[in-house]
Amino acid sequence: MWLGLASVAGVKHVVFLELWLGIASLELWLGMADEHEEPLSCGSGWLVLPVWQYVTLKSSLDDVEHE
């Protein structure tokens, strides 16, 4: 389970938005959507990030790939 895959080798970014929305809804339902809570861990070093963080990360990686 992961939100996105970013590779320096140029692999396209993959987003499982439906999965993320389900996890975000579960967080809200469980009352976990607090700024001070730790992000959900998906194992293997992956974290579920809010959409704005993913967009920022993706934009940063796109800038690096185009240089």
Secondary structure, 3 states (H helix, E strand, C coil): CCCEECCCCCCCCEECHHHHHHHHHHHHHHCCCCCCCCCCECCCCCECCCHHHHHHHHHHHHHHHHC
